[in-house]
Amino acid sequence: MLTIQVFVYLQVLDYLTTLVGFRVGASEASPFIAKMIHLTTPAIGVAISKFAGIGIGAVCVATKRGKLVNWINYWYAGLVVWNLSIILIALEKYIARLGH
């Protein structure tokens, strides 16, 4: 049960950090999500990908592949850290521009 809670939590964190990243000038690296954003809006495009991810996670749990979700959690934890790094770099550049 904890693995599922962490999975959902990481999906929410990825969603939020991705949207903040967009606000500070980052772009989307995933072709699938970039296409969804192009067809809709950034918030809706990323939300669609999150719902798809949660659906895939639910299939893993339903088919008794819960350990796979645990491994996926490591991927998303790294992705959230990556997003936060991109946000910090963009903010650092923004602050440097204000100083000049």
N, CA, C and O atoms as a GROMACS GRO file, in nm:
protein
  400
    1MET      N    1   0.082  -0.121   0.000
    1MET     CA    2   0.000   0.000   0.000
    1MET      C    3   0.087   0.127   0.000
    1MET      O    4   0.053   0.225  -0.067
    2LEU      N    5   0.196   0.126   0.074
    2LEU     CA    6   0.284   0.242   0.079
    2LEU      C    7   0.342   0.271  -0.059
    2LEU      O    8   0.356   0.387  -0.098
    3THR      N    9   0.377   0.167  -0.133
    3THR     CA   10   0.432   0.184  -0.268
    3THR      C   11   0.334   0.258  -0.357
    3THR      O   12   0.374   0.344  -0.436
    4ILE      N   13   0.207   0.226  -0.346
    4ILE     CA   14   0.104   0.292  -0.428
    4ILE      C   15   0.089   0.438  -0.386
    4ILE      O   16   0.076   0.526  -0.472
    5GLN      N   17   0.092   0.464  -0.256
    5GLN     CA   18   0.081   0.601  -0.208
    5GLN      C   19   0.199   0.685  -0.257
    5GLN      O   20   0.182   0.798  -0.301
    6VAL      N   21   0.319   0.628  -0.249
    6VAL     CA   22   0.438   0.699  -0.297
    6VAL      C   23   0.426   0.723  -0.447
    6VAL      O   24   0.462   0.830  -0.496
    7PHE      N   25   0.376   0.624  -0.520
    7PHE     CA   26   0.359   0.638  -0.665
    7PHE      C   27   0.268   0.756  -0.698
    7PHE      O   28   0.302   0.839  -0.782
    8VAL      N   29   0.154   0.764  -0.633
    8VAL     CA   30   0.060   0.874  -0.659
    8VAL      C   31   0.121   1.007  -0.617
    8VAL      O   32   0.108   1.107  -0.688
    9TYR      N   33   0.188   1.008  -0.503
    9TYR     CA   34   0.253   1.130  -0.455
    9TYR      C   35   0.357   1.179  -0.556
    9TYR      O   36   0.364   1.298  -0.586
   10LEU      N   37   0.437   1.087  -0.609
   10LEU     CA   38   0.538   1.125  -0.708
   10LEU      C   39   0.476   1.173  -0.838
   10LEU      O   40   0.531   1.261  -0.904
   11GLN      N   41   0.362   1.117  -0.875
   11GLN     CA   42   0.291   1.165  -0.995
   11GLN      C   43   0.248   1.311  -0.975
   11GLN      O   44   0.260   1.393  -1.065
   12VAL      N   45   0.196   1.341  -0.856
   12VAL     CA   46   0.154   1.478  -0.826
   12VAL      C   47   0.274   1.572  -0.826
   12VAL      O   48   0.269   1.681  -0.883
   13LEU      N   49   0.383   1.528  -0.763
   13LEU     CA   50   0.504   1.611  -0.761
   13LEU      C   51   0.559   1.634  -0.902
   13LEU      O   52   0.602   1.745  -0.934
   14ASP      N   53   0.557   1.532  -0.984
   14ASP     CA   54   0.604   1.547  -1.122
   14ASP      C   55   0.515   1.646  -1.197
   14ASP      O   56   0.565   1.730  -1.272
   15TYR      N   57   0.385   1.635  -1.177
   15TYR     CA   58   0.291   1.728  -1.242
   15TYR      C   59   0.322   1.872  -1.201
   15TYR      O   60   0.336   1.959  -1.286
   16LEU      N   61   0.334   1.895  -1.072
   16LEU     CA   62   0.355   2.032  -1.022
   16LEU      C   63   0.491   2.087  -1.064
   16LEU      O   64   0.501   2.201  -1.108
   17THR      N   65   0.596   2.006  -1.052
   17THR     CA   66   0.729   2.056  -1.088
   17THR      C   67   0.741   2.077  -1.239
   17THR      O   68   0.814   2.165  -1.283
   18THR      N   69   0.671   1.997  -1.316
   18THR     CA   70   0.672   2.018  -1.461
   18THR      C   71   0.606   2.151  -1.496
   18THR      O   72   0.658   2.226  -1.579
   19LEU      N   73   0.493   2.180  -1.435
   19LEU     CA   74   0.425   2.306  -1.464
   19LEU      C   75   0.506   2.426  -1.417
   19LEU      O   76   0.512   2.527  -1.487
   20VAL      N   77   0.569   2.415  -1.301
   20VAL     CA   78   0.657   2.524  -1.255
   20VAL      C   79   0.774   2.540  -1.352
   20VAL      O   80   0.813   2.651  -1.386
   21GLY      N   81   0.828   2.428  -1.396
   21GLY     CA   82   0.937   2.434  -1.494
   21GLY      C   83   0.896   2.508  -1.620
   21GLY      O   84   0.973   2.588  -1.673
   22PHE      N   85   0.775   2.483  -1.668
   22PHE     CA   86   0.726   2.555  -1.786
   22PHE      C   87   0.720   2.705  -1.759
   22PHE      O   88   0.754   2.786  -1.844
   23ARG      N   89   0.676   2.740  -1.638
   23ARG     CA   90   0.663   2.882  -1.602
   23ARG      C   91   0.798   2.955  -1.602
   23ARG      O   92   0.804   3.075  -1.628
   24VAL      N   93   0.905   2.882  -1.571
   24VAL     CA   94   1.036   2.946  -1.566
   24VAL      C   95   1.115   2.925  -1.695
   24VAL      O   96   1.233   2.958  -1.701
   25GLY      N   97   1.050   2.871  -1.798
   25GLY     CA   98   1.112   2.863  -1.929
   25GLY      C   99   1.163   2.727  -1.973
   25GLY      O  100   1.225   2.717  -2.079
   26ALA      N  101   1.139   2.623  -1.895
   26ALA     CA  102   1.184   2.490  -1.935
   26ALA      C  103   1.092   2.435  -2.044
   26ALA      O  104   0.979   2.481  -2.062
   27SER      N  105   1.143   2.337  -2.117
   27SER     CA  106   1.062   2.272  -2.220
   27SER      C  107   1.046   2.125  -2.187
   27SER      O  108   1.115   2.072  -2.100
   28GLU      N  109   0.954   2.061  -2.256
   28GLU     CA  110   0.924   1.920  -2.231
   28GLU      C  111   1.014   1.832  -2.317
   28GLU      O  112   1.028   1.855  -2.437
   29ALA      N  113   1.076   1.731  -2.255
   29ALA     CA  114   1.166   1.641  -2.328
   29ALA      C  115   1.092   1.521  -2.388
   29ALA      O  116   1.138   1.466  -2.488
   30SER      N  117   0.981   1.482  -2.330
   30SER     CA  118   0.908   1.365  -2.378
   30SER      C  119   0.826   1.400  -2.502
   30SER      O  120   0.744   1.492  -2.497
   31PRO      N  121   0.846   1.330  -2.613
   31PRO     CA  122   0.768   1.359  -2.734
   31PRO      C  123   0.618   1.338  -2.712
   31PRO      O  124   0.537   1.415  -2.765
   32PHE      N  125   0.579   1.237  -2.635
   32PHE     CA  126   0.438   1.211  -2.609
   32PHE      C  127   0.374   1.328  -2.536
   32PHE      O  128   0.268   1.376  -2.576
   33ILE      N  129   0.438   1.373  -2.429
   33ILE     CA  130   0.381   1.483  -2.350
   33ILE      C  131   0.386   1.613  -2.430
   33ILE      O  132   0.292   1.693  -2.423
   34ALA      N  133   0.493   1.634  -2.506
   34ALA     CA  134   0.502   1.755  -2.589
   34ALA      C  135   0.386   1.759  -2.689
   34ALA      O  136   0.329   1.866  -2.713
   35LYS      N  137   0.350   1.644  -2.746
   35LYS     CA  138   0.237   1.637  -2.839
   35LYS      C  139   0.106   1.669  -2.768
   35LYS      O  140   0.022   1.741  -2.820
   36MET      N  141   0.090   1.613  -2.647
   36MET     CA  142  -0.032   1.639  -2.570
   36MET      C  143  -0.044   1.788  -2.536
   36MET      O  144  -0.153   1.845  -2.540
   37ILE      N  145   0.068   1.849  -2.503
   37ILE     CA  146   0.068   1.992  -2.470
   37ILE      C  147   0.033   2.074  -2.594
   37ILE      O  148  -0.041   2.171  -2.586
   38HIS      N  149   0.088   2.033  -2.708
   38HIS     CA  150   0.060   2.104  -2.833
   38HIS      C  151  -0.089   2.096  -2.870
   38HIS      O  152  -0.146   2.192  -2.922
   39LEU      N  153  -0.151   1.980  -2.843
   39LEU     CA  154  -0.292   1.961  -2.877
   39LEU      C  155  -0.387   2.026  -2.777
   39LEU      O  156  -0.501   2.056  -2.812
   40THR      N  157  -0.342   2.049  -2.655
   40THR     CA  158  -0.429   2.105  -2.551
   40THR      C  159  -0.361   2.227  -2.489
   40THR      O  160  -0.328   2.324  -2.559
   41THR      N  161  -0.340   2.222  -2.359
   41THR     CA  162  -0.265   2.324  -2.286
   41THR      C  163  -0.160   2.251  -2.203
   41THR      O  164  -0.170   2.129  -2.186
   42PRO      N  165  -0.059   2.323  -2.152
   42PRO     CA  166   0.040   2.252  -2.070
   42PRO      C  167  -0.020   2.177  -1.951
   42PRO      O  168   0.015   2.062  -1.926
   43ALA      N  169  -0.110   2.241  -1.878
   43ALA     CA  170  -0.170   2.176  -1.760
   43ALA      C  171  -0.250   2.052  -1.799
   43ALA      O  172  -0.240   1.948  -1.734
   44ILE      N  173  -0.328   2.063  -1.905
   44ILE     CA  174  -0.410   1.948  -1.947
   44ILE      C  175  -0.323   1.839  -2.009
   44ILE      O  176  -0.344   1.721  -1.981
   45GLY      N  177  -0.227   1.876  -2.090
   45GLY     CA  178  -0.140   1.777  -2.153
   45GLY      C  179  -0.063   1.695  -2.050
   45GLY      O  180  -0.054   1.573  -2.061
   46VAL      N  181  -0.007   1.762  -1.950
   46VAL     CA  182   0.067   1.691  -1.846
   46VAL      C  183  -0.030   1.609  -1.761
   46VAL      O  184   0.003   1.497  -1.720
   47ALA      N  185  -0.148   1.662  -1.734
   47ALA     CA  186  -0.248   1.588  -1.655
   47ALA      C  187  -0.288   1.459  -1.727
   47ALA      O  188  -0.302   1.354  -1.663
   48ILE      N  189  -0.305   1.465  -1.857
   48ILE     CA  190  -0.339   1.344  -1.934
   48ILE      C  191  -0.230   1.239  -1.916
   48ILE      O  192  -0.259   1.121  -1.897
   49SER      N  193  -0.105   1.283  -1.923
   49SER     CA  194   0.005   1.186  -1.906
   49SER      C  195   0.008   1.129  -1.765
   49SER      O  196   0.043   1.012  -1.747
   50LYS      N  197  -0.027   1.209  -1.667
   50LYS     CA  198  -0.030   1.161  -1.528
   50LYS      C  199  -0.142   1.059  -1.509
   50LYS      O  200  -0.122   0.957  -1.443
   51PHE      N  201  -0.258   1.086  -1.566
   51PHE     CA  202  -0.369   0.989  -1.556
   51PHE      C  203  -0.333   0.859  -1.627
   51PHE      O  204  -0.368   0.750  -1.581
   52ALA      N  205  -0.264   0.870  -1.740
   52ALA     CA  206  -0.220   0.750  -1.811
   52ALA      C  207  -0.121   0.672  -1.725
   52ALA      O  208  -0.128   0.550  -1.716
   53GLY      N  209  -0.029   0.742  -1.662
   53GLY     CA  210   0.068   0.678  -1.574
   53GLY      C  211   0.004   0.610  -1.456
   53GLY      O  212   0.041   0.498  -1.419
   54ILE      N  213  -0.092   0.677  -1.395
   54ILE     CA  214  -0.164   0.617  -1.282
   54ILE      C  215  -0.242   0.495  -1.328
   54ILE      O  216  -0.251   0.396  -1.256
   55GLY      N  217  -0.299   0.503  -1.448
   55GLY     CA  218  -0.371   0.388  -1.504
   55GLY      C  219  -0.279   0.269  -1.524
   55GLY      O  220  -0.314   0.155  -1.492
   56ILE      N  221  -0.159   0.295  -1.577
   56ILE     CA  222  -0.062   0.188  -1.597
   56ILE      C  223  -0.019   0.130  -1.462
   56ILE      O  224  -0.003   0.009  -1.448
   57GLY      N  225   0.000   0.217  -1.364
   57GLY     CA  226   0.034   0.170  -1.229
   57GLY      C  227  -0.076   0.082  -1.172
   57GLY      O  228  -0.049  -0.019  -1.107
   58ALA      N  229  -0.202   0.121  -1.196
   58ALA     CA  230  -0.315   0.041  -1.148
   58ALA      C  231  -0.318  -0.097  -1.214
   58ALA      O  232  -0.348  -0.197  -1.149
   59VAL      N  233  -0.285  -0.102  -1.343
   59VAL     CA  234  -0.279  -0.231  -1.413
   59VAL      C  235  -0.169  -0.318  -1.352
   59VAL      O  236  -0.188  -0.438  -1.334
   60CYS      N  237  -0.055  -0.257  -1.320
   60CYS     CA  238   0.054  -0.333  -1.257
   60CYS      C  239   0.009  -0.393  -1.124
   60CYS      O  240   0.038  -0.509  -1.095
   61VAL      N  241  -0.061  -0.315  -1.044
   61VAL     CA  242  -0.108  -0.364  -0.914
   61VAL      C  243  -0.213  -0.472  -0.935
   61VAL      O  244  -0.211  -0.574  -0.867
   62ALA      N  245  -0.305  -0.450  -1.028
   62ALA     CA  246  -0.413  -0.547  -1.052
   62ALA      C  247  -0.361  -0.680  -1.105
   62ALA      O  248  -0.422  -0.785  -1.081
   63THR      N  249  -0.249  -0.676  -1.176
   63THR     CA  250  -0.192  -0.800  -1.230
   63THR      C  251  -0.079  -0.855  -1.142
   63THR      O  252   0.004  -0.934  -1.186
   64LYS      N  253  -0.079  -0.810  -1.018
   64LYS     CA  254   0.018  -0.860  -0.917
   64LYS      C  255   0.163  -0.829  -0.954
   64LYS      O  256   0.254  -0.908  -0.929
   65ARG      N  257   0.183  -0.713  -1.013
   65ARG     CA  258   0.318  -0.668  -1.046
   65ARG      C  259   0.353  -0.543  -0.967
   65ARG      O  260   0.411  -0.448  -1.019
   66GLY      N  261   0.315  -0.545  -0.840
   66GLY     CA  262   0.338  -0.430  -0.753
   66GLY      C  263   0.484  -0.394  -0.738
   66GLY      O  264   0.517  -0.277  -0.718
   67LYS      N  265   0.574  -0.494  -0.747
   67LYS     CA  266   0.717  -0.463  -0.737
   67LYS      C  267   0.764  -0.375  -0.852
   67LYS      O  268   0.858  -0.297  -0.836
   68LEU      N  269   0.700  -0.387  -0.965
   68LEU     CA  270   0.733  -0.302  -1.078
   68LEU      C  271   0.702  -0.156  -1.045
   68LEU      O  272   0.778  -0.066  -1.082
   69VAL      N  273   0.592  -0.132  -0.975
   69VAL     CA  274   0.557   0.004  -0.935
   69VAL      C  275   0.665   0.059  -0.842
   69VAL      O  276   0.698   0.178  -0.848
   70ASN      N  277   0.719  -0.025  -0.757
   70ASN     CA  278   0.827   0.018  -0.668
   70ASN      C  279   0.947   0.067  -0.749
   70ASN      O  280   1.006   0.170  -0.715
   71TRP      N  281   0.986  -0.005  -0.855
   71TRP     CA  282   1.096   0.038  -0.941
   71TRP      C  283   1.062   0.166  -1.016
   71TRP      O  284   1.147   0.253  -1.034
   72ILE      N  285   0.937   0.177  -1.059
   72ILE     CA  286   0.893   0.298  -1.129
   72ILE      C  287   0.904   0.419  -1.036
   72ILE      O  288   0.933   0.530  -1.081
   73ASN      N  289   0.880   0.397  -0.907
   73ASN     CA  290   0.892   0.507  -0.810
   73ASN      C  291   1.032   0.566  -0.809
   73ASN      O  292   1.047   0.688  -0.796
   74TYR      N  293   1.134   0.483  -0.824
   74TYR     CA  294   1.270   0.536  -0.830
   74TYR      C  295   1.288   0.626  -0.951
   74TYR      O  296   1.350   0.732  -0.942
   75TRP      N  297   1.232   0.585  -1.064
   75TRP     CA  298   1.239   0.666  -1.185
   75TRP      C  299   1.174   0.802  -1.163
   75TRP      O  300   1.232   0.906  -1.196
   76TYR      N  301   1.053   0.802  -1.107
   76TYR     CA  302   0.982   0.928  -1.088
   76TYR      C  303   1.047   1.015  -0.980
   76TYR      O  304   1.043   1.137  -0.990
   77ALA      N  305   1.106   0.954  -0.880
   77ALA     CA  306   1.179   1.032  -0.779
   77ALA      C  307   1.295   1.105  -0.846
   77ALA      O  308   1.318   1.223  -0.820
   78GLY      N  309   1.367   1.034  -0.932
   78GLY     CA  310   1.475   1.098  -1.006
   78GLY      C  311   1.425   1.207  -1.099
   78GLY      O  312   1.490   1.310  -1.116
   79LEU      N  313   1.310   1.184  -1.160
   79LEU     CA  314   1.252   1.282  -1.250
   79LEU      C  315   1.212   1.410  -1.175
   79LEU      O  316   1.232   1.520  -1.226
   80VAL      N  317   1.157   1.395  -1.056
   80VAL     CA  318   1.121   1.512  -0.975
   80VAL      C  319   1.247   1.590  -0.937
   80VAL      O  320   1.248   1.712  -0.942
   81VAL      N  321   1.352   1.518  -0.898
   81VAL     CA  322   1.479   1.585  -0.866
   81VAL      C  323   1.532   1.658  -0.990
   81VAL      O  324   1.580   1.771  -0.980
   82TRP      N  325   1.523   1.595  -1.105
   82TRP     CA  326   1.564   1.659  -1.230
   82TRP      C  327   1.484   1.788  -1.254
   82TRP      O  328   1.541   1.892  -1.284
   83ASN      N  329   1.352   1.779  -1.240
   83ASN     CA  330   1.266   1.896  -1.259
   83ASN      C  331   1.306   2.008  -1.164
   83ASN      O  332   1.315   2.124  -1.204
   84LEU      N  333   1.330   1.974  -1.038
   84LEU     CA  334   1.369   2.075  -0.940
   84LEU      C  335   1.504   2.137  -0.977
   84LEU      O  336   1.524   2.257  -0.959
   85SER      N  337   1.594   2.057  -1.029
   85SER     CA  338   1.725   2.109  -1.072
   85SER      C  339   1.708   2.208  -1.186
   85SER      O  340   1.770   2.315  -1.187
   86ILE      N  341   1.624   2.174  -1.282
   86ILE     CA  342   1.598   2.263  -1.395
   86ILE      C  343   1.536   2.394  -1.347
   86ILE      O  344   1.572   2.501  -1.394
   87ILE      N  345   1.443   2.384  -1.253
   87ILE     CA  346   1.379   2.504  -1.196
   87ILE      C  347   1.483   2.592  -1.128
   87ILE      O  348   1.484   2.714  -1.148
   88LEU      N  349   1.569   2.532  -1.047
   88LEU     CA  350   1.671   2.610  -0.976
   88LEU      C  351   1.769   2.676  -1.072
   88LEU      O  352   1.808   2.791  -1.052
   89ILE      N  353   1.808   2.606  -1.176
   89ILE     CA  354   1.899   2.664  -1.276
   89ILE      C  355   1.832   2.781  -1.345
   89ILE      O  356   1.894   2.886  -1.364
   90ALA      N  357   1.706   2.766  -1.384
   90ALA     CA  358   1.634   2.874  -1.451
   90ALA      C  359   1.617   2.994  -1.358
   90ALA      O  360   1.630   3.108  -1.402
   91LEU      N  361   1.589   2.968  -1.231
   91LEU     CA  362   1.574   3.079  -1.136
   91LEU      C  363   1.707   3.150  -1.113
   91LEU      O  364   1.711   3.272  -1.098
   92GLU      N  365   1.815   3.072  -1.109
   92GLU     CA  366   1.947   3.132  -1.092
   92GLU      C  367   1.978   3.226  -1.209
   92GLU      O  368   2.030   3.335  -1.189
   93LYS      N  369   1.946   3.183  -1.330
   93LYS     CA  370   1.969   3.268  -1.447
   93LYS      C  371   1.882   3.392  -1.442
   93LYS      O  372   1.926   3.502  -1.477
   94TYR      N  373   1.758   3.377  -1.398
   94TYR     CA  374   1.666   3.491  -1.387
   94TYR      C  375   1.719   3.592  -1.285
   94TYR      O  376   1.717   3.712  -1.310
   95ILE      N  377   1.764   3.543  -1.172
   95ILE     CA  378   1.816   3.633  -1.067
   95ILE      C  379   1.943   3.702  -1.116
   95ILE      O  380   1.964   3.820  -1.088
   96ALA      N  381   2.028   3.630  -1.188
   96ALA     CA  382   2.150   3.691  -1.242
   96ALA      C  383   2.116   3.802  -1.340
   96ALA      O  384   2.185   3.904  -1.343
   97ARG      N  385   2.012   3.784  -1.421
   97ARG     CA  386   1.971   3.889  -1.515
   97ARG      C  387   1.921   4.012  -1.442
   97ARG      O  388   1.940   4.125  -1.488
   98LEU      N  389   1.855   3.992  -1.326
   98LEU     CA  390   1.806   4.107  -1.249
   98LEU      C  391   1.921   4.190  -1.194
   98LEU      O  392   1.909   4.311  -1.179
   99GLY      N  393   2.030   4.123  -1.163
   99GLY     CA  394   2.146   4.192  -1.106
   99GLY      C  395   2.226   4.273  -1.206
   99GLY      O  396   2.306   4.358  -1.166
  100HIS      N  397   2.207   4.248  -1.335
  100HIS     CA  398   2.286   4.319  -1.436
  100HIS      C  399   2.208   4.426  -1.504
  100HIS      O  400   2.260   4.494  -1.591
   0.00000   0.00000   0.00000
